[in-house]
Every structure is written in structure tokens, then in C-alpha cells.
Amino acid sequence: MNAETSANISFFVEEDVSHPFPSDEPEYSKWLNSVAAEENKTISTLTYIFCSDEYLLDINLTYLGHDYYTDIITFPYKEGDIIESDIYISLDRIKENAEEFKVSFYNELKRVMVHGVLHLIGYNDKSEKEVITIREKEDYYIRRFDFLS
């Protein structure tokens, strides 16, 4: 694994994938910290691990007992106003979802990254109403990324 750290947010890559934004880490960190702040939360430690489908499938099987591909798995270590978590993201899923939803790879990546943070903040997506709310928040914060950069 390679590590690049910016403040309290770190970005790692699993061996078989390339870092999706190596020169833009400060912008992503600033954005994610601003999301937490706007939601009255603080990121203490947040680690993103970018990986392949197979890598994330193994984690899904090992830790959650799920035998299917997913785009994100979030492991929260603290509850409340302080966010501490590891977030695993399959770049294979991001690419496929971007093609399916006809959006750019980076738009889909930002959506999934902020989706994980929104779950850590307390938003859910179990009911239809919750899905609408979290999607609206994702859209809002994706637009904020462009504003902040």
C-alpha cells in the first residue's frame, strides 16, 4: 500500500490500482472536512482505501459475510460528533457505475466518497424517503466541491 496523508484524512491505494487523484488530495481533504463541518461534525481520522473489485469482495466476504461486489464499505470506529473511519472504495465499481449512470468517473467517485461520510454523519438509505434525502445531500456536496476547488 502507498500512503499519502493530508491533515486528518488519508488516501491509500491497494497494490493493483492507481491513485485516482494524487495531486488533488488537499482539495479532496478540504472538501470532506467542509462536509463534516457543515453537518456539525468533525473528522478526527478518515482513511480512504482505493482498491479493486476483488479486494473489496474479499473484505465484504470476510467481515460482512456478503458474497457480492459493492462500491463502498465503511468501517466506523466512533459514533457521535467525531468521525473516525476506514472507507474502502472499489475503483472498478466506480468506473462501471459512471458508465451506467452516464456521469464522469470523478463525479461518481465524489458521490461515493461523500456517501460514506454522510452515512458516518448519520444519514441512511433504507427507506425511499431516506434515499431521496441522501441523494440530495450527495448532489449538494458534489456541487460544493467544485465551488471550493
Kinemage of the C-alpha trace (Angstrom):
@kinemage 1
@onewidth
@group {chain A} dominant
@subgroup {mainchain}
@vectorlist {calphas} color= white
{ca met a 1} P 0.000 0.000 0.000
{ca asn a 2} L 1.087 3.515 -0.726
{ca ala a 3} L 0.072 6.279 1.651
{ca glu a 4} L -0.443 9.950 1.112
{ca thr a 5} L -1.691 11.963 4.056
{ca ser a 6} L -3.272 15.365 4.261
{ca ala a 7} L -4.287 16.598 7.710
{ca asn a 8} L -6.701 14.103 9.272
{ca ile a 9} L -7.727 12.433 6.028
{ca ser a 10} L -5.517 9.817 4.390
{ca phe a 11} L -5.708 8.198 0.989
{ca phe a 12} L -4.247 4.761 0.330
{ca val a 13} L -4.250 2.530 -2.705
{ca glu a 14} L -4.254 -1.229 -2.782
{ca glu a 15} L -1.387 -2.559 -4.915
{ca asp a 16} L -3.351 -3.272 -8.108
{ca val a 17} L -4.961 0.143 -8.573
{ca ser a 18} L -3.702 3.647 -9.252
{ca his a 19} L -4.452 6.609 -7.051
{ca pro a 20} L -7.360 8.435 -8.730
{ca phe a 21} L -6.255 11.965 -7.763
{ca pro a 22} L -2.676 12.026 -6.388
{ca ser a 23} L -2.087 15.733 -6.962
{ca asp a 24} L -5.544 16.801 -5.723
{ca glu a 25} L -5.521 15.263 -2.231
{ca pro a 26} L -5.574 18.659 -0.473
{ca glu a 27} L -8.713 19.679 -2.399
{ca tyr a 28} L -10.492 16.421 -1.538
{ca ser a 29} L -9.470 16.719 2.128
{ca lys a 30} L -10.677 20.311 2.300
{ca trp a 31} L -13.972 19.289 0.703
{ca leu a 32} L -14.577 16.336 3.027
{ca asn a 33} L -13.721 18.397 6.097
{ca ser a 34} L -16.157 21.079 4.912
{ca val a 35} L -18.915 18.463 4.506
{ca ala a 36} L -18.415 17.329 8.098
{ca ala a 37} L -18.262 20.898 9.393
{ca glu a 38} L -21.445 21.898 7.577
{ca glu a 39} L -23.156 18.907 9.221
{ca asn a 40} L -21.762 19.938 12.643
{ca lys a 41} L -19.311 17.023 12.799
{ca thr a 42} L -15.531 16.831 12.984
{ca ile a 43} L -13.314 14.373 11.146
{ca ser a 44} L -10.745 13.043 13.575
{ca thr a 45} L -9.340 10.283 11.361
{ca leu a 46} L -10.709 9.261 7.999
{ca thr a 47} L -8.872 6.804 5.781
{ca tyr a 48} L -9.903 6.050 2.211
{ca ile a 49} L -8.537 2.867 0.686
{ca phe a 50} L -8.986 2.686 -3.086
{ca cys a 51} L -8.982 -0.872 -4.328
{ca ser a 52} L -10.179 -3.360 -6.942
{ca asp a 53} L -13.456 -5.278 -7.073
{ca glu a 54} L -11.720 -8.474 -5.947
{ca tyr a 55} L -10.038 -6.771 -2.997
{ca leu a 56} L -13.329 -5.294 -1.779
{ca leu a 57} L -15.214 -8.544 -2.419
{ca asp a 58} L -12.762 -10.298 -0.104
{ca ile a 59} L -13.403 -7.683 2.606
{ca asn a 60} L -17.158 -7.973 2.041
{ca leu a 61} L -16.987 -11.769 2.459
{ca thr a 62} L -14.553 -11.777 5.371
{ca tyr a 63} L -16.067 -9.046 7.538
{ca leu a 64} L -19.704 -8.807 6.467
{ca gly a 65} L -20.438 -12.281 5.112
{ca his a 66} L -21.722 -10.799 1.821
{ca asp a 67} L -20.797 -12.565 -1.419
{ca tyr a 68} L -21.279 -9.715 -3.882
{ca tyr a 69} L -19.463 -6.746 -5.344
{ca thr a 70} L -20.055 -3.322 -3.883
{ca asp a 71} L -18.663 0.147 -4.468
{ca ile a 72} L -18.037 1.067 -0.835
{ca ile a 73} L -17.655 -0.436 2.613
{ca thr a 74} L -17.383 1.849 5.613
{ca phe a 75} L -15.953 0.770 8.958
{ca pro a 76} L -16.867 3.382 11.583
{ca tyr a 77} L -14.747 3.399 14.744
{ca lys a 78} L -16.531 6.138 16.656
{ca glu a 79} L -20.110 7.414 16.907
{ca gly a 80} L -21.331 10.912 17.626
{ca asp a 81} L -19.883 14.220 16.538
{ca ile a 82} L -16.360 12.918 15.912
{ca ile a 83} L -15.801 10.863 12.752
{ca glu a 84} L -13.219 8.072 12.759
{ca ser a 85} L -13.454 5.518 9.991
{ca asp a 86} L -11.867 3.485 7.241
{ca ile a 87} L -13.675 3.619 3.910
{ca tyr a 88} L -12.885 1.108 1.172
{ca ile a 89} L -13.874 2.060 -2.374
{ca ser a 90} L -13.697 -0.186 -5.435
{ca leu a 91} L -12.459 1.864 -8.378
{ca asp a 92} L -13.731 -0.906 -10.679
{ca arg a 93} L -17.284 -0.307 -9.384
{ca ile a 94} L -16.859 3.469 -9.684
{ca lys a 95} L -15.861 3.113 -13.338
{ca glu a 96} L -18.733 0.750 -14.132
{ca asn a 97} L -21.304 2.871 -12.268
{ca ala a 98} L -20.099 6.028 -14.010
{ca glu a 99} L -20.656 4.375 -17.384
{ca glu a 100} L -24.069 3.028 -16.328
{ca phe a 101} L -25.289 6.372 -14.951
{ca lys a 102} L -23.620 8.349 -17.759
{ca val a 103} L -21.576 10.571 -15.456
{ca ser a 104} L -17.848 11.171 -15.263
{ca phe a 105} L -15.619 8.851 -13.253
{ca tyr a 106} L -14.753 11.740 -10.903
{ca asn a 107} L -18.382 12.700 -10.365
{ca glu a 108} L -19.191 9.115 -9.382
{ca leu a 109} L -16.078 8.901 -7.206
{ca lys a 110} L -17.074 12.072 -5.336
{ca arg a 111} L -20.619 10.725 -4.936
{ca val a 112} L -19.396 7.505 -3.346
{ca met a 113} L -16.807 9.273 -1.185
{ca val a 114} L -19.349 11.709 0.222
{ca his a 115} L -21.951 8.928 0.528
{ca gly a 116} L -19.652 7.178 3.009
{ca val a 117} L -19.183 10.370 5.010
{ca leu a 118} L -22.940 11.019 5.030
{ca his a 119} L -23.513 7.535 6.467
{ca leu a 120} L -20.935 8.285 9.161
{ca ile a 121} L -22.745 11.536 9.919
{ca gly a 122} L -25.984 9.624 10.421
{ca tyr a 123} L -27.825 9.616 7.107
{ca asn a 124} L -29.324 6.309 5.993
{ca asp a 125} L -30.698 4.965 2.735
{ca lys a 126} L -33.012 2.182 3.844
{ca ser a 127} L -36.368 3.824 3.013
{ca glu a 128} L -37.418 5.662 -0.139
{ca lys a 129} L -37.544 8.946 1.800
{ca glu a 130} L -34.030 8.382 3.194
{ca val a 131} L -32.701 7.600 -0.301
{ca ile a 132} L -34.108 10.881 -1.605
{ca thr a 133} L -32.544 12.811 1.284
{ca ile a 134} L -29.089 11.246 0.962
{ca arg a 135} L -29.090 11.704 -2.848
{ca glu a 136} L -29.977 15.391 -2.412
{ca lys a 137} L -27.124 15.759 0.093
{ca glu a 138} L -24.712 13.989 -2.283
{ca asp a 139} L -25.686 16.304 -5.147
{ca tyr a 140} L -25.364 19.373 -2.921
{ca tyr a 141} L -21.894 18.419 -1.679
{ca ile a 142} L -20.636 17.445 -5.132
{ca arg a 143} L -21.566 20.966 -6.282
{ca arg a 144} L -19.748 22.349 -3.192
{ca phe a 145} L -16.559 20.518 -4.240
{ca asp a 146} L -16.498 22.496 -7.463
{ca phe a 147} L -17.139 25.700 -5.528
{ca leu a 148} L -14.339 25.031 -3.012
{ca ser a 149} L -11.672 23.979 -5.527
